[in-house]
Amino acid sequence: MINLIKKLTFLMVCGLSSLLIAQNNTEYWQQHVDYTMDVQMDVETYQYTGTQKLVYTNNSPDQLNRVYYHLYFNAFQPDSEMDARLSTIKDGDKRMLNDDGTSRITNLSPSEIGYLHTTTLTQDGVNVTFNEEGTILVVDLAKPIAPGAKTTLEMEFKGQVPLQIRRSGRNSAEGVALSMSQWYPKLSEYDFEGWHPNPYIAREFHGVWGDFDVKLTLDKKYTVGGTGYLQNPDEVGHGYETPGTKVKTKGKTLTWHFKAPMVHDFMWAADPEYVHDVVPMENGPTLHFLYKNKPELQKNWKDLQPKTVAAMEFFSKNVGKYPYEQYSVIQGGDGGMEYAMSTLITGERSFGSLVGVMVHEMAHSWFQHILATNESKHSWMDEGFTSFISSLCMNQIMEQNKENPFEGSYKGYYALVKSGKEQPQTTHADRYHLNFAYGIAAYSKGSVFLSQLGYVIGQDKLMETLQKYFEDFKFKHPVPNDIKRTAEKVSGMELDWYLTDWTQTTNTIDYAIKEVKPEGRKTKVILERIGLMPMPIDILVVDAEGKQETVYIPLQMMRGEKDNPYPNLDRTVAKDWAWAFPTYELIIDKPYDQVIGLSIDPSQLMADIDRENNVWQAN
């Protein structure tokens, strides 16, 4: 097999010499929120109270008469939508199930459930009408918010941290006391499509960027880490203080004051047994590591730190500069989950697994927390793109030296096709019939979208596309058309067909070498398109002397050609193949008895579902 991955890896390591300058989109707008919160946590009852002042800026052209908040913790109650879905889906998440396969949520006692309730809410000092509907708070405003106007919403709320069942919660399986994600009343996003008050059933999130000012008061024995820059390190200590400072604490509690600029979420975690390590990066952010003080964890978590530095450098070079001054890797949760400026990961893993989950969740910082596609509608743009860049990162920093770092993603996609359970990637994240179908569509097929795009437009153009996409759309909630249009601008090709077939249908790719026969002193090859999805075709030709060369058949609807991906081999560019014709006749300028082998797509980056019919060998 000819190895295109070496060229791609070279481009990733060396970087591109230049980027196209982002174009200003004067029609784009997005909302803005500024949160000020003061929260008191009782670590004995796991109940908390808080105040929230939210300044909301309506940058839309629309008058708003209503707003929505997410109350995520209400999902962790018997008879919630999350409980119902977990009880009815055929392949429920095992982390959320009892040994007998029943939902862990169903039998939670009143002291074990999660809840988040609004007790008072005003708009610019005037009481408003609000109604709690599961995990969504519906608020009818006292007065409309005009386009370009601001309003101040002030709330008192109370909550209870549920037993750790999914992502957030208390007393995880690894003994972490508080994994506080999706813990506060969070304003729903309003964009060009309207409101997005998705109930919390299982999966993904969408948020409004803004500035957070958060004070957390809890038992002084607990070390806290997460989103935001700590404003009072010399008051709280716990490894945050200036070296040489003697921290003096009075009373039983400490107040931790964090500020986080331009983020769309705020996570924190706390435990009385956290070890806190700080690793400043040269020309990069300061890294924080918080993990349980267990002897068996020490070596892996210490060894994780230089790998985290390497991953941060890799992503910043090959996607775009990380815009914050801090990133925290924190033991908590139930697997791995990305948050603003931080991640929660389970820590009792092998070293390779620990690095792998760190790399994946850190990569989300670019695709979920800086680009921030609506994950509920386009989960593949976050999970898939994250999987793609994570595979390349792991291949480098862990010296895996895989010939194809994306092999696992292709295998996952082929398994999904073979199962007959595939649904289009346009399916809402909560609407997949099976978790199996969702996971592969979002992660594997989403990753292949990019690696296969490199096959279509060329590896150098792929990486230029990815970097331009990040630069043009950071902090802008891009949609699928944005990555497609970026690739078109970089490559000069028309790619609507690619986005349509790959993401909006379950059409598959299947090209075959149907027949090879003499044609005078030449060789006729009849190719067949069996699958419905069109693709350009690379064919490797091997003659009797062992010489290799390639033939490139552009797809007519691309209206363009990629550069030769095999610069060390001669290439012939054949006439375009128009999709409506199911067969194509190719004439090779070699006698039939001199052609000993033909192979469609020697790179194996085209996701052809039947590779057995891609190869022909002379008898």
GUROFI-85043 format. One line per field, with one value per residue (C-alpha): residue in three letters; chain; x, y, z. Coordinates in steps of 0.5 Angstrom, whole numbers. Example, Ala and Ser with C-alpha at 12.3 -4.5 7.8 and 13.67 -1.06 7.14 Angstrom:
res	ALA|SER .
chain	A|A .
east	25|27 .
north	-9|-2 .
up	16|14 .
This chain:
res	MET|ILE|ASN|LEU|ILE|LYS|LYS|LEU|THR|PHE|LEU|MET|VAL|CYS|GLY|LEU|SER|SER|LEU|LEU|ILE|ALA|GLN|ASN|ASN|THR|GLU|TYR|TRP|GLN|GLN|HIS|VAL|ASP|TYR|THR|MET|ASP|VAL|GLN|MET|ASP|VAL|GLU|THR|TYR|GLN|TYR|THR|GLY|THR|GLN|LYS|LEU|VAL|TYR|THR|ASN|ASN|SER|PRO|ASP|GLN|LEU|ASN|ARG|VAL|TYR|TYR|HIS|LEU|TYR|PHE|ASN|ALA|PHE|GLN|PRO|ASP|SER|GLU|MET|ASP|ALA|ARG|LEU|SER|THR|ILE|LYS|ASP|GLY|ASP|LYS|ARG|MET|LEU|ASN|ASP|ASP|GLY|THR|SER|ARG|ILE|THR|ASN|LEU|SER|PRO|SER|GLU|ILE|GLY|TYR|LEU|HIS|THR|THR|THR|LEU|THR|GLN|ASP|GLY|VAL|ASN|VAL|THR|PHE|ASN|GLU|GLU|GLY|THR|ILE|LEU|VAL|VAL|ASP|LEU|ALA|LYS|PRO|ILE|ALA|PRO|GLY|ALA|LYS|THR|THR|LEU|GLU|MET|GLU|PHE|LYS|GLY|GLN|VAL|PRO|LEU|GLN|ILE|ARG|ARG|SER|GLY|ARG|ASN|SER|ALA|GLU|GLY|VAL|ALA|LEU|SER|MET|SER|GLN|TRP|TYR|PRO|LYS|LEU|SER|GLU|TYR|ASP|PHE|GLU|GLY|TRP|HIS|PRO|ASN|PRO|TYR|ILE|ALA|ARG|GLU|PHE|HIS|GLY|VAL|TRP|GLY|ASP|PHE|ASP|VAL|LYS|LEU|THR|LEU|ASP|LYS|LYS|TYR|THR|VAL|GLY|GLY|THR|GLY|TYR|LEU|GLN|ASN|PRO|ASP|GLU|VAL|GLY|HIS|GLY|TYR|GLU|THR|PRO|GLY|THR|LYS|VAL|LYS|THR|LYS|GLY|LYS|THR|LEU|THR|TRP|HIS|PHE|LYS|ALA|PRO|MET|VAL|HIS|ASP|PHE|MET|TRP|ALA|ALA|ASP|PRO|GLU|TYR|VAL|HIS|ASP|VAL|VAL|PRO|MET|GLU|ASN|GLY|PRO|THR|LEU|HIS|PHE|LEU|TYR|LYS|ASN|LYS|PRO|GLU|LEU|GLN|LYS|ASN|TRP|LYS|ASP|LEU|GLN|PRO|LYS|THR|VAL|ALA|ALA|MET|GLU|PHE|PHE|SER|LYS|ASN|VAL|GLY|LYS|TYR|PRO|TYR|GLU|GLN|TYR|SER|VAL|ILE|GLN|GLY|GLY|ASP|GLY|GLY|MET|GLU|TYR|ALA|MET|SER|THR|LEU|ILE|THR|GLY|GLU|ARG|SER|PHE|GLY|SER|LEU|VAL|GLY|VAL|MET|VAL|HIS|GLU|MET|ALA|HIS|SER|TRP|PHE|GLN|HIS|ILE|LEU|ALA|THR|ASN|GLU|SER|LYS|HIS|SER|TRP|MET|ASP|GLU|GLY|PHE|THR|SER|PHE|ILE|SER|SER|LEU|CYS|MET|ASN|GLN|ILE|MET|GLU|GLN|ASN|LYS|GLU|ASN|PRO|PHE|GLU|GLY|SER|TYR|LYS|GLY|TYR|TYR|ALA|LEU|VAL|LYS|SER|GLY|LYS|GLU|GLN|PRO|GLN|THR|THR|HIS|ALA|ASP|ARG|TYR|HIS|LEU|ASN|PHE|ALA|TYR|GLY|ILE|ALA|ALA|TYR|SER|LYS|GLY|SER|VAL|PHE|LEU|SER|GLN|LEU|GLY|TYR|VAL|ILE|GLY|GLN|ASP|LYS|LEU|MET|GLU|THR|LEU|GLN|LYS|TYR|PHE|GLU|ASP|PHE|LYS|PHE|LYS|HIS|PRO|VAL|PRO|ASN|ASP|ILE|LYS|ARG|THR|ALA|GLU|LYS|VAL|SER|GLY|MET|GLU|LEU|ASP|TRP|TYR|LEU|THR|ASP|TRP|THR|GLN|THR|THR|ASN|THR|ILE|ASP|TYR|ALA|ILE|LYS|GLU|VAL|LYS|PRO|GLU|GLY|ARG|LYS|THR|LYS|VAL|ILE|LEU|GLU|ARG|ILE|GLY|LEU|MET|PRO|MET|PRO|ILE|ASP|ILE|LEU|VAL|VAL|ASP|ALA|GLU|GLY|LYS|GLN|GLU|THR|VAL|TYR|ILE|PRO|LEU|GLN|MET|MET|ARG|GLY|GLU|LYS|ASP|ASN|PRO|TYR|PRO|ASN|LEU|ASP|ARG|THR|VAL|ALA|LYS|ASP|TRP|ALA|TRP|ALA|PHE|PRO|THR|TYR|GLU|LEU|ILE|ILE|ASP|LYS|PRO|TYR|ASP|GLN|VAL|ILE|GLY|LEU|SER|ILE|ASP|PRO|SER|GLN|LEU|MET|ALA|ASP|ILE|ASP|ARG|GLU|ASN|ASN|VAL|TRP|GLN|ALA|ASN .
chain	A|A|A|A|A|A|A|A|A|A|A|A|A|A|A|A|A|A|A|A|A|A|A|A|A|A|A|A|A|A|A|A|A|A|A|A|A|A|A|A|A|A|A|A|A|A|A|A|A|A|A|A|A|A|A|A|A|A|A|A|A|A|A|A|A|A|A|A|A|A|A|A|A|A|A|A|A|A|A|A|A|A|A|A|A|A|A|A|A|A|A|A|A|A|A|A|A|A|A|A|A|A|A|A|A|A|A|A|A|A|A|A|A|A|A|A|A|A|A|A|A|A|A|A|A|A|A|A|A|A|A|A|A|A|A|A|A|A|A|A|A|A|A|A|A|A|A|A|A|A|A|A|A|A|A|A|A|A|A|A|A|A|A|A|A|A|A|A|A|A|A|A|A|A|A|A|A|A|A|A|A|A|A|A|A|A|A|A|A|A|A|A|A|A|A|A|A|A|A|A|A|A|A|A|A|A|A|A|A|A|A|A|A|A|A|A|A|A|A|A|A|A|A|A|A|A|A|A|A|A|A|A|A|A|A|A|A|A|A|A|A|A|A|A|A|A|A|A|A|A|A|A|A|A|A|A|A|A|A|A|A|A|A|A|A|A|A|A|A|A|A|A|A|A|A|A|A|A|A|A|A|A|A|A|A|A|A|A|A|A|A|A|A|A|A|A|A|A|A|A|A|A|A|A|A|A|A|A|A|A|A|A|A|A|A|A|A|A|A|A|A|A|A|A|A|A|A|A|A|A|A|A|A|A|A|A|A|A|A|A|A|A|A|A|A|A|A|A|A|A|A|A|A|A|A|A|A|A|A|A|A|A|A|A|A|A|A|A|A|A|A|A|A|A|A|A|A|A|A|A|A|A|A|A|A|A|A|A|A|A|A|A|A|A|A|A|A|A|A|A|A|A|A|A|A|A|A|A|A|A|A|A|A|A|A|A|A|A|A|A|A|A|A|A|A|A|A|A|A|A|A|A|A|A|A|A|A|A|A|A|A|A|A|A|A|A|A|A|A|A|A|A|A|A|A|A|A|A|A|A|A|A|A|A|A|A|A|A|A|A|A|A|A|A|A|A|A|A|A|A|A|A|A|A|A|A|A|A|A|A|A|A|A|A|A|A|A|A|A|A|A|A|A|A|A|A|A|A|A|A|A|A|A|A|A|A|A|A|A|A|A|A|A|A|A|A|A|A|A|A|A|A|A|A|A|A|A|A|A|A|A|A|A|A|A|A|A|A|A|A|A|A|A|A|A|A|A|A|A|A|A|A|A|A|A|A|A|A|A|A|A|A|A|A|A|A|A|A|A|A|A|A|A|A|A|A|A|A|A|A|A|A|A|A|A|A|A|A|A|A|A|A|A|A|A|A|A|A|A|A|A|A|A|A|A|A|A|A|A .
east	0|2|3|-1|0|7|6|0|4|10|5|2|9|12|6|3|7|1|-6|-12|-14|-21|-26|-31|-38|-42|-49|-47|-49|-49|-52|-48|-49|-45|-46|-44|-46|-45|-46|-45|-44|-46|-41|-45|-52|-49|-54|-53|-56|-54|-55|-54|-54|-54|-54|-56|-55|-60|-55|-60|-65|-71|-75|-75|-81|-79|-72|-71|-66|-63|-64|-59|-59|-67|-65|-63|-70|-74|-79|-75|-74|-67|-69|-75|-70|-65|-70|-73|-67|-64|-57|-56|-50|-47|-45|-52|-55|-55|-53|-59|-60|-65|-64|-60|-64|-70|-69|-66|-68|-70|-63|-59|-63|-61|-65|-64|-70|-71|-74|-74|-73|-73|-72|-69|-72|-79|-82|-83|-87|-83|-85|-80|-81|-77|-70|-72|-74|-79|-79|-84|-81|-84|-82|-79|-72|-71|-66|-59|-62|-59|-63|-61|-64|-63|-65|-64|-63|-62|-60|-58|-52|-54|-50|-45|-49|-47|-42|-43|-45|-42|-38|-36|-34|-26|-28|-28|-33|-36|-36|-40|-42|-48|-50|-52|-58|-56|-59|-61|-58|-62|-59|-61|-65|-68|-68|-65|-68|-66|-68|-63|-64|-57|-52|-50|-50|-50|-49|-48|-41|-40|-36|-37|-35|-36|-35|-36|-36|-35|-31|-24|-21|-23|-19|-22|-21|-24|-26|-23|-18|-17|-18|-16|-10|-6|-13|-15|-8|-8|-3|-5|-2|5|11|13|6|3|-4|-8|-15|-20|-27|-29|-30|-27|-29|-26|-27|-26|-27|-27|-28|-31|-33|-40|-40|-37|-35|-31|-29|-27|-25|-21|-16|-14|-6|-5|1|2|6|7|8|13|9|3|-2|-1|-3|-6|-7|-12|-12|-13|-8|-7|0|-2|-4|2|7|1|-1|6|8|2|4|9|4|-1|4|6|-1|-3|3|1|-6|-4|0|-4|-11|-10|-7|-11|-14|-14|-8|-10|-12|-14|-14|-18|-20|-27|-34|-35|-30|-28|-32|-30|-31|-29|-21|-21|-24|-26|-23|-23|-16|-15|-13|-7|-2|-4|-11|-10|-6|-12|-17|-13|-12|-19|-22|-17|-18|-25|-23|-22|-28|-33|-31|-28|-31|-38|-42|-49|-47|-54|-56|-49|-45|-40|-37|-35|-34|-31|-27|-24|-23|-19|-14|-14|-12|-6|-4|-3|0|6|6|6|10|5|8|1|1|-6|-8|-15|-16|-20|-25|-26|-27|-33|-36|-36|-39|-44|-46|-46|-51|-56|-57|-54|-58|-56|-51|-57|-61|-61|-56|-62|-66|-62|-65|-59|-53|-48|-51|-50|-43|-40|-44|-41|-34|-32|-36|-35|-27|-28|-31|-24|-19|-23|-24|-16|-17|-22|-18|-11|-8|-4|-11|-14|-10|-10|-18|-18|-14|-17|-24|-22|-19|-25|-30|-27|-33|-38|-42|-40|-45|-44|-44|-38|-33|-36|-35|-28|-26|-28|-25|-18|-19|-22|-27|-35|-36|-44|-44|-39|-43|-50|-48|-44|-48|-55|-56|-54|-51|-45|-39|-37|-33|-31|-26|-31|-27|-20|-18|-14|-15|-10|-4|-7|-11|-18|-21|-28|-30|-37|-40|-44|-46|-50|-45|-40|-32|-26|-22|-14|-12|-5|-2|3|7|11|17|15|14|8|4|-3|-9|-13|-21|-24|-31|-34|-39|-32|-31|-23|-17|-13|-5|-2|-2|4|10|15|10|8|1|-4|-11|-16|-23|-28|-33|-40|-44|-50|-46|-45|-39|-33|-28|-21|-15|-9|-3|0|-1|-5|0|4|-1|0|-4|-9|-12|-17|-15|-8|-9|-15|-18|-24|-29|-31|-35|-33|-25|-25|-27|-22|-16|-15|-9|-7|-7 .
north	0|7|11|18|18|20|26|28|27|31|37|36|37|42|46|50|56|61|61|65|71|70|74|78|76|82|78|74|75|72|73|74|73|75|71|73|67|66|59|56|48|44|38|34|34|35|41|48|55|60|67|69|75|75|80|78|82|81|81|78|82|79|82|76|75|69|66|59|56|49|45|39|36|35|29|25|23|17|18|24|23|21|15|14|13|9|4|3|4|-3|-2|3|6|1|6|8|1|-3|-11|-13|-8|-3|4|7|13|9|7|14|16|23|24|21|25|31|37|44|49|57|60|67|71|78|82|89|88|86|79|74|68|62|54|48|43|37|40|46|53|57|64|69|76|82|86|84|85|89|88|90|91|88|86|83|77|76|69|65|58|51|45|38|34|27|21|20|17|21|26|30|28|26|20|17|10|13|16|24|28|33|33|39|40|42|44|52|55|56|60|57|59|63|63|64|58|60|57|51|49|41|37|33|26|23|27|34|41|48|54|62|65|70|72|68|71|65|65|58|57|50|46|49|42|41|43|46|46|47|53|60|64|64|71|69|64|67|66|59|56|49|49|55|60|64|60|62|65|63|62|63|61|62|58|52|54|58|62|61|66|65|69|66|70|68|61|58|53|53|46|45|39|39|33|33|29|32|33|39|40|46|46|52|52|56|60|56|56|54|47|44|37|35|28|23|22|15|11|7|14|18|15|15|22|25|22|25|32|32|29|34|39|36|35|42|44|39|42|49|48|44|47|54|57|56|62|62|62|56|49|44|36|33|27|26|24|17|17|23|30|36|43|50|51|44|37|31|24|18|17|9|7|4|10|9|10|16|19|17|20|27|28|27|31|37|37|38|45|47|44|44|50|55|53|50|47|45|38|36|37|36|32|29|36|36|29|27|32|31|24|25|30|26|20|24|27|20|17|23|24|16|14|9|10|7|7|9|13|13|5|4|10|6|0|3|6|-1|-5|0|0|-8|-8|-4|0|7|13|20|24|30|26|29|26|24|21|15|8|6|8|4|8|15|13|11|16|22|19|14|17|24|23|19|26|29|24|22|29|29|24|28|35|33|32|39|42|38|41|48|47|45|51|56|53|54|61|64|61|61|63|63|56|54|49|44|48|52|47|45|52|53|47|49|56|52|47|51|45|44|39|40|33|31|34|32|24|23|27|27|20|13|12|8|8|2|2|-4|-7|-10|-13|-12|-15|-13|-7|-8|-6|-3|-5|-4|-3|-3|0|0|4|0|5|11|16|19|19|21|15|13|7|4|0|-5|-8|-14|-10|-8|-1|3|9|12|14|19|20|26|26|31|34|36|41|41|36|35|35|29|25|21|25|19|16|18|20|20|24|21|24|26|21|23|20|18|13|7|4|7|5|6|5|4|5|-2|-9|-13|-18|-13|-11|-15|-11|-6|-3|2|7|5|10|6|13|12|9|4|-2|-7|-7|-14|-12|-6|-11|-14|-19|-22|-30 .
up	0|-2|5|4|12|12|8|12|19|16|14|21|25|20|20|14|11|11|12|8|12|15|11|16|16|17|17|23|30|37|44|50|57|63|69|77|82|89|91|98|98|104|103|108|105|98|98|95|95|90|87|80|76|69|64|57|51|45|39|34|30|34|39|45|49|53|55|57|62|63|69|68|75|74|70|75|78|78|72|68|61|62|66|61|56|60|61|54|50|48|49|55|58|62|67|68|69|75|74|72|67|70|70|76|77|78|85|87|94|96|99|93|87|83|83|81|82|81|88|85|79|77|70|71|78|76|78|72|71|70|70|71|66|67|65|62|66|61|63|60|61|64|58|51|50|44|38|41|48|55|61|67|70|78|81|87|86|90|88|90|87|85|86|80|75|68|68|74|81|88|90|84|83|84|90|88|92|87|80|78|71|69|76|75|71|64|59|53|46|41|34|27|28|34|41|43|50|49|55|58|56|55|51|48|49|46|50|50|50|56|62|68|75|80|88|91|99|102|107|107|107|100|94|88|80|74|69|70|73|81|83|91|91|97|101|99|98|96|91|88|92|91|93|100|102|108|107|114|114|119|120|117|110|104|99|92|87|79|73|66|60|54|55|54|61|68|71|78|82|89|94|100|98|91|90|86|81|77|70|67|59|55|50|53|58|65|66|73|75|80|82|88|93|92|91|85|81|83|77|71|73|74|67|64|65|60|55|56|55|48|46|48|43|38|37|38|32|28|29|32|38|45|47|54|59|63|62|68|68|73|76|76|73|70|63|60|58|56|59|58|60|63|63|68|67|71|73|75|68|64|62|55|56|61|56|50|54|56|49|46|52|51|43|45|47|40|37|42|47|42|35|39|34|36|39|39|32|29|34|28|27|35|36|29|28|35|34|27|31|37|33|29|36|39|33|34|42|44|38|35|28|25|18|18|25|23|22|28|25|19|22|26|20|16|22|23|15|16|22|18|24|21|21|18|21|21|26|33|38|42|37|35|36|39|43|38|32|35|37|31|27|31|33|27|21|23|24|17|14|15|13|7|5|5|0|-4|-4|-2|5|5|3|8|14|11|11|18|20|16|19|26|24|21|25|32|37|32|33|25|22|17|11|14|14|7|4|7|4|-3|-2|0|-6|-11|-12|-11|-5|-4|-6|-1|5|2|1|7|13|10|7|9|2|1|-3|-7|-13|-17|-22|-26|-32|-35|-42|-48|-52|-58|-55|-49|-44|-42|-35|-34|-27|-24|-19|-14|-9|-9|-6|-12|-11|-15|-16|-16|-19|-18|-24|-23|-29|-30|-29|-22|-24|-21|-23|-22|-26|-23|-25|-23|-21|-26|-21|-17|-22|-21|-19|-13|-14|-15|-8|-10|-12|-13|-18|-25|-26|-31|-31|-34|-37|-31|-29|-29|-23|-27|-31|-27|-31|-34|-39|-38|-43|-40|-45|-43|-46|-43|-41|-38|-33|-27|-22|-21|-14|-13|-8|-5|1|3|6|1|5|0|4|0|-2|-4|-11|-11|-13|-20|-21|-27|-27 .
